[in-house]
């Protein structure tokens, strides 16, 4: 039997956002954008900032790479917390709050009138690391959970969500490295 192929999506490009995917995923996409923007801005500026404070090239490189590694290792904690203790929403919300507090704390510590290396390192290595560990493994799953698998256009909506989700990852990265770092 032959079936007629109708080609790519016939959905109108001007349809409202709610028709593309549930509106509940918009804040999830925005959180991912903000997380990537912050993460890559710290990643791109941290080494130079530490060198300006007296750390050698190898010390600042080691600290920056250790921070990046710890941020990804913390994903095991964030995933565990979401799946076995607090639930995905509470774990993501609580650890996102830690991320935000760490971001503000590190930015405050980096002010020329403050320049507190211990406060900066606490904000980045502890609070932001835990926050990233809560956002990275959970926010994508939380977004995917917003789709009713029984809906007739669920697969198309889910594909649209993931396209915008990863677009925001890359836009955050481009702004961080292209404009801020």
C-alpha positions in Angstrom: 0.0 0.0 0.0 1.2 3.5 -0.8 0.4 6.4 1.4 0.5 10.0 0.3 3.2 12.1 2.0 2.0 15.5 2.9 5.5 17.0 3.4 6.6 19.1 6.3 4.2 20.5 8.9 1.2 22.3 7.4 0.8 24.3 10.6 0.6 28.1 10.1 3.7 30.1 11.1 1.4 32.8 12.5 -0.6 30.7 14.9 -0.6 31.6 18.6 2.2 30.3 20.8 -0.2 28.1 22.7 -0.9 26.1 19.6 2.8 25.4 19.0 3.2 24.0 22.6 1.6 24.4 26.0 2.2 27.9 27.5 3.6 26.2 30.6 6.8 25.4 28.7 7.6 29.1 28.0 9.0 29.8 31.5 10.9 26.5 31.3 12.5 27.7 28.0 13.3 31.1 29.6 14.9 29.5 32.7 17.1 27.4 30.4 18.1 30.6 28.5 19.0 32.4 31.7 20.9 29.4 33.1 23.0 29.0 29.9 23.6 32.8 29.7 24.9 32.9 33.3 26.8 29.6 33.1 28.7 30.6 29.9 29.3 34.1 31.1 31.0 32.8 34.3 32.8 30.2 32.3 34.1 32.8 29.9 35.1 35.5 32.4 36.2 33.5 35.5 39.7 32.7 34.4 40.6 36.3 33.5 39.0 37.6 36.7 41.0 35.2 38.8 44.2 36.1 37.0 43.5 39.8 37.6 43.3 38.9 41.3 46.8 37.2 41.4 46.1 33.6 40.3 48.5 32.2 37.8 47.3 31.0 34.4 47.4 27.4 35.4 45.7 28.0 38.7 42.9 30.0 37.1 42.5 27.5 34.3 42.4 24.6 36.9 39.7 26.4 39.0 37.6 27.2 35.9 37.8 23.6 34.6 37.1 22.2 38.1 34.1 24.4 38.4 32.7 23.2 35.1 33.3 19.6 36.0 31.6 20.0 39.4 28.7 21.6 37.7 28.1 18.5 35.6 28.8 16.1 38.4 26.2 18.0 40.5 23.6 16.8 38.0 23.7 13.4 39.7 22.6 15.1 42.9 19.9 17.2 41.2 18.5 14.2 39.3 18.5 12.1 42.5 16.8 14.8 44.5 14.1 15.3 41.9 13.4 11.6 41.3 13.6 10.3 44.9 13.1 13.0 47.5 11.6 16.4 46.5 10.0 15.9 43.1 11.0 17.5 39.9 9.3 20.8 40.5 10.5 21.4 44.0 14.0 20.2 43.3 14.3 22.5 40.3 12.7 25.5 42.0 14.9 25.2 45.1 18.1 24.6 43.2 17.3 27.3 40.7 17.0 29.7 43.7 20.4 28.6 44.9 21.7 29.3 41.4 20.2 32.8 41.4 21.6 33.6 44.9 25.0 32.3 43.8 24.9 34.5 40.7 24.1 37.6 42.7 26.6 36.7 45.4 29.4 36.2 42.9 28.5 39.4 41.0 28.6 41.3 44.3 31.9 39.8 45.3 33.4 40.8 41.9 32.5 44.5 42.4 35.6 46.7 42.5 34.6 48.1 45.9 34.2 44.5 47.3 36.6 42.1 45.4 36.1 39.2 47.8 37.7 36.1 46.3 36.3 33.8 49.1 32.8 35.1 48.6 33.1 34.8 44.9 34.3 31.2 45.1 31.6 30.3 47.5 28.9 31.7 45.2 30.3 30.0 42.1 31.7 26.8 43.4 29.0 26.0 45.9 25.7 27.8 45.1 25.9 28.0 41.3 27.3 24.5 41.1 24.4 23.1 43.1 21.9 25.2 41.1 23.3 24.0 37.8 23.1 20.5 39.0 19.4 21.0 39.7 18.6 22.7 36.4 20.6 20.7 33.9 19.0 17.2 34.5 15.5 18.4 35.3 14.3 21.4 33.3 14.3 19.5 30.0 12.4 16.6 31.5 10.0 19.0 33.1 9.3 20.6 29.8 8.7 17.3 28.1 6.3 16.3 30.8 4.0 19.2 29.9 2.7 17.4 26.7 -0.4 15.2 26.7 0.7 12.1 24.8 -2.9 11.5 23.8 -3.2 14.9 22.0 -3.3 14.5 18.2 -0.4 16.9 17.7 1.7 16.0 20.8 4.7 14.8 18.8 4.8 18.0 16.7 4.4 20.2 19.8 7.1 18.2 21.7 9.5 18.7 18.7 8.7 22.4 18.6 9.5 22.6 22.4 12.9 20.9 22.0 13.7 23.1 19.0 13.1 26.3 21.0 14.7 24.8 24.1 18.0 24.1 22.4 17.8 27.3 20.4 17.7 29.2 23.8 20.8 27.1 25.0 22.7 28.3 21.9 21.4 31.9 22.1 22.5 32.1 25.7 25.9 30.8 24.8 26.3 33.2 21.8 25.3 36.2 24.0 27.6 35.1 26.8 30.7 34.5 24.7 29.9 37.1 22.0 28.9 40.0 24.1 29.5 39.5 27.8 32.7 37.5 28.1 
